[in-house]
Amino acid sequence: MKLAVGTDKGLLIFKQAVNSEWVLADIHFIGMPIGAFHADKNQHWWVAINHKHWGPKVYVSINMGETFTEVSSPKFSTESPFTLKSIWTIESQNIGNIQRLYIGAEPAALFYSDDLGKSWNEMNGLSNHPSRSSWQGGGKGSNSPFLHTVLSNSENENHLTVGVSCAGVFQTYDGGITWQPTNTGLKAFFLPNTESVVGHDPHTIYQSKLNPNVLWQQNHCGIYRSEDLGKTWQDITDHMGKAVYGFAMAIADDNDLEAWVIPAQSDHLRIPHHQKLAVYYTKDAGQNWRSLENGLPNPAFDLVLRDAMDIKGNTLAFGTNNGNLYASMDKGQHWTTISQNLSAVRCAAFIAE
Amino acid sequence: MPHLMFTSALKTFFPNLKEEYIEADSIETLLSELEKKHQGIQGYLVDEKGQIREHVKFYIDDEPYNEKVHSELPKSAQIHIIQAISGG
């Protein structure tokens, strides 16, 4: 197993040595800001670079990083008021014999490609959603809403779930023509109407592989779980007040009860509680959360961004905005440091050898 | 014929890029001629609406490019395409 780590200064590939230690094996796109990384079912790597000067670019590698080829980037139409600012996520879905690629963008839009990135189409039903004028910017320094999460449904290829900050969760059941906000149960404490239909800030959303009806969400205003594919959300925020605000999340591969989050103290104090870096873990669907700190530093001033944690079996890894990278082989009971000298980590993903 | 020079940073993506003379009487023509020689380069310099990217700067004879002033390029124009410091 390898670990792909997208940082502000390149894509780093770590692999596990015989002694289980993670070692740096490759660096791609050195010095460039990685916006998103996705390994599809064919183990083709899709990488977005959010150049500050040259605009967002997309690359694919069909040989696990030996070579990369630039494909086209999504473009807003000439009628659209928007121009592409950055790429937040890349996903893929098999529809019959074709592989559909998705890109979640800022300004918030969902693009798809059925020709492996040669051309992209915008899902206009989402971009032009009647609620669009109420969407707000989210994230540090961002004044435009952005789409950061795309979930497809293996049992219904016309069903998609997306997360937009700050607008909320939206779903389509007709392949992207019409979209409905599905934010029932979420709270938006930063709005006058905290139970607004639209305007929420879902930092990240995950779907249980074992039970696809179960979705988990780390939200700006707490942690939520759904058992009806996101139609309604239950607040599972830590009643002890620790696992509340954060970005990154991981859920178990083999059950729908276990999840891990890495909270910050609050939205205005984006550092660990009492400067003690800790992962919070639930094994009972969020009824209780407990901290897993063994091997993590104190004091620490790190924030873990939305895509910067991953899980495979019992192995977890996460990287921080301060360029620290940690891994655990036992579901978070013990942590080891992989590196403390990286650039800000945007995404981390376990990939095949 | 305008003389076009580039920041070396663009050579990361277009290794064959070098200064050259390009027949063009406007920036639009210049960009489309450049695209013919270096496929994809236009997308690095302008966005999908054709606007020069926020952190890319064109200089015409050492003056920042101004759409109104430089609507027609002088035949002897020295054109520099650089990455703006504002881009970090």
Contacts between the chains, C-beta under 8 A, distances in Angstrom:
chain1	res1	chain2	res2	distance
A	51	B	44	7.9
A	52	B	55	5.8
A	52	B	87	4.4
A	52	B	88	5.1
A	53	B	9	7.3
A	53	B	53	6.7
A	53	B	55	4.6
A	53	B	56	5.9
A	53	B	83	4.5
A	53	B	84	7.2
A	53	B	87	4.4
A	54	B	10	8.0
A	54	B	13	7.3
A	54	B	43	7.9
A	54	B	44	4.2
A	54	B	45	7.8
A	54	B	53	6.9
A	54	B	56	7.4
A	55	B	43	6.5
A	55	B	44	6.7
A	55	B	47	6.3
A	55	B	53	5.9
A	57	B	43	7.9
A	70	B	13	7.8
A	70	B	40	6.8
A	73	B	43	6.7
A	75	B	48	3.9
A	76	B	48	5.7
A	76	B	49	7.9
A	78	B	48	7.8
A	78	B	49	6.8
A	83	B	47	4.4
A	83	B	48	5.8
A	83	B	49	5.6
A	83	B	51	7.3
A	84	B	47	7.1
A	84	B	48	6.5
